[in-house]
Amino acid sequence: MLFNHLSDDLFKPLASPSRAFNAALLLHVREKLFGDTMEPLRKSELLAAIGDFCSGWTQAEIADDETTPVDPVERRSAVYRRFLDSGWLVERRERYVPVVDLDPQARLLLDDLARLDRGETRSYGGAVLDVLGALESATANPGERSEALSNAAKAARDFLGHLRSLAGSMRKIEERILAEDDLRAAFRLYFEEFVERHLVSDYRTLHTRFNPFRFRSGIVREAGRALRDPLTVRALAEGALREGRAAGLEAAERTVRGELTEILAIFEGLDRHLDVVSDIVARMERRIAAAMRYEGNRDSARIERTAAALRAVGAVGDVARAPVPPILSARMPVGPPHLYAPRMKRRAIVTEPLPDSVNDPAIDAFVEAKDEFRRRTTVTPESITVFLERQFASGRTVRGSGIRVSDIDAFVVFQRLREIDVLFDGALAGRYRLSRVDGRIANGWLDCPDFTVERQHV
């Protein structure tokens, strides 16, 4: 639960009468004082910074009640105590010097609040390239960079969440603009809130040949190819298992297939979300354009002035001698170049359904053969114990030259018996004792000095 990690009083400063001042001070402290350093701040330096920040605010904006001091020195101490008691700040001593730092959990929350304060503007091209770069890295070297696939899936989820929140934020701004009676305020909302704050920074490039979604087909193609290749899926799963990000190979394969499927689903279904965003942008542009077109037409005396001009022209006796009005243009003032043209719909991206992936029996047999080969050629304490106990059937001591090596499996274990006292960090030294003896072993498999292995009492 979130509130199990945060202080019970953490949100008090953000819900008090002085919440605007408190929020601004928290963002200021995070960016200016704790933003570029890993070291804690001296308490005296923080108090001085709080005092400087308070000088730009009135007492009514800073005070929560009548007990807040008016004196600047006492007031900065009261503000400092406000954040210390609520859990935003942590105070301790280093060599008798009081230092202050942001609470670790509170810092994470403050980072998200700062992101909301900056707005939701984001680059389409940057988000798409992040996913493509991580996906290509994972498929190019699946054994070593399998975690890049998880990063690609996370970047795709974050981008989809941004698109969903973007449409909702744009609708809220649209409602505020429609409810505004003052056109100047409506224009300010449109350009400052809608365009600069919530509209994507490279939105205009969606209608050019530098469209950032030209990389989307590469993402779909790369993810589909990896999903259809069992060897790539197996290599990514083995990498995840080796790095400790999965409990077993089957679970790792399910995770890999799920992440690839999720990336495909997100980037194949982006058109629905982009259409929603495009409709809102087009609707807002039409309304702003109409408002600007009719903004200058609110002159109620225009009709009277036009009628007076027509009466004056009609009163001219000789039209041939009438002076040429210098204000009239030789061209028509309104024509096709001046007409508003609605935004054209984007052409739909042609996609092809992915075939159902079916495991190739030959590949499964190859994987099983590799696993069996690895099992037969790997010496373990258990395999050595089973081999020696079979040789000890007639006594407690066995000589190397007397051991019969009948096949490859026996040879794999036999050639490691001479290291039994140090093998596996000496795990078998307490159970078996190795001794060197005169003579040599020449059994057709190996030619080496002879030895004896004695089973000790356990």
N, C-alpha and C positions, 0 to 999 in steps of 0.2 A: 504494500500500500504506500502511496505517495507520502501521506502524512506521518507514516512511521519513520521517515527519514528527515522530515523537516520539523523545525521548532513549532510548538503549539501557538506561539505568538508571532510567527513570522509575517503574517499578512496584516497585523494590526496597523503598521504604518501606512499600508496601501488602502486601508479602509477608514482611516481617520479623517477629520476635517482638513488636515494639511496633506492629504494624499498626493496632490499635484506636486507640491514642493518635495515631499519625501521621494516620489518616483524620479523626479528630475535629479535630486541629489544622489540617489543610488546609481543612476546611469552615469552621472558625472564622475563619481568616485571609481566606478568600474573602468571607465575609459581612460581617464586622466591619471589616476593614481595607481591602480592595480593592473592596468591593461598591458604594460610592456615590461613588467618585472615579476620575477618569481619570489623575491624576497618580501617578507612582511614589512610593513611601514611603521615608522616610529609614531607613537601616539601623539606627540607634540606636532609632527608634520600633518597628521590627519586633522587634528583640531584646527590648525591654522588654515588648511584647505576648506574645512567646513565653514569657518568664519568668513573667508573670502567669498564663498558661494552664497552665504546668507545675506551678504551686503546687497545683492541684486533682487532681494525679495522683501516684501513688506511684513510687518509683524503679524498682520491678520492671516497672511498666507502660510507663515511658519508655525504659528501657535495652534495647538490642539484645544487649549482651554486657557483660563485666566492664570493658571499656575506657571505657564511658560514665561521665563524671564525676558525682560526687555533689554537688559544690558547685553551688548554683543558678546562679551567674554563668557558670561554665565549662560547665554542662549546657545552658544556653540557646544558647550559642555552638555546642556540638556538635550540637544539634538543628537550628540554622540551617544549619550546614555539611552536614548530612544531606540537606536539601531542595535546597541549592544544588548539591551534587555530583550528585544524581540528576536534575537538570534541571527541577524544579518552579519554582525561582526563578532570576531573572536579575539579576545585580548589575552596576552601572556607576557612573560618576562624572559628576556635573553640577556644574561649577565647583568641583572639589576636594571635593565633598560626596558620599559614597557613598550611592546610592539603590538600592532593590530593587523589582522588579516581578515579577508572575507571567509565566512563559513563555507566549507567545500560543497555541501548540498545546496546552500543558498546561492553560491556562485553559478551552479548549473541552471538554476531557475532564473537568475539575473541575465544569463546569456540569452535565454529564450525571450525574456522581456525586451532585451535590447534588439533582438531580431525583429520582434513585432513592431518596435518603435521605428526601425529603419524601413519597414514596409516589406512587401512580398515580391518586389521586382526580382526577376530571375532570367537568366539567359537560356533560351531554348537550345541554342547550339552547344553551349557548354554542358548542359545536362545530357544531351544525346551523345556527345563525344566522350563524356565520362563513362557511360554505359558501354559504348563501342570499344573504347580503349581497354577497359577491364575485361570485357568478354574476349577480345582477341588475345590478350595476355594469358588468360586461363586456357584457352583452346590451343595456343601455340606451345605451351609448356605445362600440360595438365598435371604432371607429377610434382612440380615444384611450386606452381602458382595457382593451386586449386582455390585458394582463398580469394583470388581475384573474381571468381564467379560469384561468391557471396557478396562482394563489394558491388558488382554489376547489378545483382538483383536488388540490393538495398538502394542503389542510386535510381533504379527504375521505379521502385516503390515511392521514394521521396518525390520524384518528378511527377508521378501520377497524383500523389497527394497534393502537390503544389497546383496542378491543373484544376483539381476539384475545388480547392479553397479559392483559387483565383476567380472562378465563375461566381461563387457566392459573394466574394468581396466586391466584384464589379456590380453585381445586382444591388448590393447595399448602397454603393455610391450612386447608382442610377436612381434609386428611390429618393435619395437625399436631393439630387439635382432636380428631379421632377417636383419635389415639394417646395423648392425654393422660389419665392416670388421675385426676388431681386435678380435680374439677369447678370449683373456684375458678379454677384456672389455665386451664381450658378456656373458662370465661366471659370471662376476661380476654383470651384470644386472640381470641375471637369479637368482642368489642366494640372492642378496641384495634386489632387487626390487620385483621380482616375488615370491620367496619362503618366505622371511622374512616379506615383507611389505603387499602383497596382498593375498597370499595363506592362507586359514583358518588354525588357529593354530592346531586344532584337525582333520584336513582333513584325515590324515592317519588312524584314527580310524574308518572311514567309511567302511573299508574293514576288520574289525575285529568283534569278537563277542561282543565287547563293543561299537558297533555302536550307536552313540547318537540318531539316528533315530529309535531305538527300542521303544522309547517313543511316536513316531508319531501315532502308532495305538491306544494308550491310548487317545490321543487328539481327534482323529477322533471318537472314540467310545463314549467318554464323551460328546463331542459337539453334536453328533447325538442323543444320548439318551436325552439330555436336549431339543433339538429342537423338538423331538417327544412327549415330555411330556408337555401338556398344563398347568398343575399345576406349574411346574418349571418355565415355561415362564411367567406365571401370577405372581408368587412370585418375580421373578427378576424384572419384570416391576413395581410391587408395591414398591419394594425397591428403584428403580430408581426414581419413582414419589415422594416417601417420602423424598428422599435426594435432591429433587429439580433439578434433571438432565433431566426432561421431563416435557412437558407442560400438558400432559394428559395421561390417562392410555393406550388408543389406540396407541398414539405416542410412549409411552414407550415400548409396546409390539412389535411394528414394529422395533424399535431400537434393542431390544434384539434378535429378530429373524434375523435381518440383521447382527448383530455381530457374532452370532453362525454360520450363513451360510457363512460368510466371512472366519472365522477360518477353517471351513470344506473345502471350496474351495481352500484355500492356501495350507493346508497340504495334500490334496488329489492330488494337481497338482504340488507338488515339484519336481517330477521325471523329468519333462521337463527341469527345471532350473538346476538340478543337472547333468543331462546328458550333457548339454552345458558346464558346468564347468569341468566335467570329460573329455570331448573330448579335451578341450583346454589343460588341464594338461597332458593328454596322448600324445598329439601332441608335446607339449614342451619337455616332457621327451624323446620322440623318437629323436627329433632333437639335444638335448643336448647330449644324449648318442651317437648318430652318430658322432657328432663333437668331443667328447672325444675319440671315437674309432679310428678316423682317424687323431687325432691331432699329434700323433707321427709318422705318415707315410709320412711325407713330406721330407724325406731324399732322395735326388736325386741320391746319390752315393750308395744306398743300392743294386740296381740291379748290379752295377759293382762289388761290394764286393762279392755278391752271385755268380756271374759268375767266379770271380777269385778263390773262394773257390772250386767251382765245377771243374775248370781246375786243381787245385792243387790235388784234390782227384783223378782225372783221370790220373794224371802223376805218381801215385804210381805204381811201377812195380809189387810188390807182395802184393796183398790185405790182405793175411793172416797175414803178418808182419806189416801191417799198424797200427799205434797207435789208441787207442780208443779216439775219441774226448771227452774231459771232459765236454764240454758245452752242449752236447745233452742229453735230458731226455729220460728215458725209456718209458714214457707215451706220448701220443699224446698231443701237446700243445693246440689243439682246439677240443672241443667236445660239446655234448649237454649241459653240465653245463655252458658253456661260451656263448651259443647262447642267443640272446635277445628275450624275450617272451613278446608280447604285453599284455597290461592290459586287463583282462577279464571283460566283461560287467556284471553289477550287474543284479541279477534276478529281474524281475518286481514284485512289490508288488501287490498282488491280492486284489482288492477292490470290494465291493458290492454296488450297487446303493441304495441310501436312499429312502424309500417309502415316498410318498406324505403325509404330515401330514394333518389329517382331525380332526376337533374339534369334540369331543364326546358330543352329546346332553345332556347326563346325567351330564357331568362335567359343561357344560354351565348352566344347570338348577340349579346345586348345587351352582355355583358362584352367580347366580342371587338370589337364596334363601338367601345366606349369606348377600348380599347387602341389600335385603329387611329387613332382621332381624336387621341389623345394623341401617337402617333408622328408623325402628319402635321403637327401644330401645334407640335412641339418642335424648335427649331433647335439643331443640334449642330455641332461643328467639322467633322465628316465631311460633313454635308449642305452646309455652306458651301463646303468644298473641292471637292466634286463639282460644284456649281453654277458656281463660278468657272472650274474647269478646262474645263468645257464652253464657256464664253464666251471663253477664251483660245485657242481652236482656231486663230485666224488671227493671233495676235501675243501680246506680253507685257503689253500695256496694254489695258484696256477702260474705256469711259466709261459712267457710269450712264445717261445719256440714250440710249445706244446698246444697252442691254440690253432685250431683248424679254421682257415678262412675259406669259406665255400662259395661266396658270391659277393657282389658289389656292396650290398647292404652291410654285410659283416665286415668288409674291408674298410668302409667309411668309419665305422666305430673303432675297429682294431687300430688304425693308424693314429688315433688320438689317445690310446691307452697310455703311451709314454709320457703324457702330460697330465695324467689324472690327479697328481698332487697339487697342481696350480690351475687346473681347468675350472672354469666357472667360479673364479675368485676363491678357489680352494673349497668349494662346497662339498666335494666328495673325499677330501683329505681325512676327515674324521671317520669315514666308513671303510676306506681302502688305503693300504700302505703300499707304495711303489718302491722297489729295490732294484738296483742295477746288478747284474751278474755277468760272469765271463761268457764269452761266446757271442755268436751273431745269429740273427734270424734271417733265413732265406727261404721264403715260402712261395715264391713265384709272384707274389704281390708286392713284397717289400723286402729290402735288404738293409738291416739296421742292427745296432747292439741289442743283445738279449736283455730281458728284465723279468721280474716276478711281481705279481700282484697278490697281496694277502688281505683276506677279509678280516677286519678287526671286530671285537665285541662291541655291539651297539647297545 
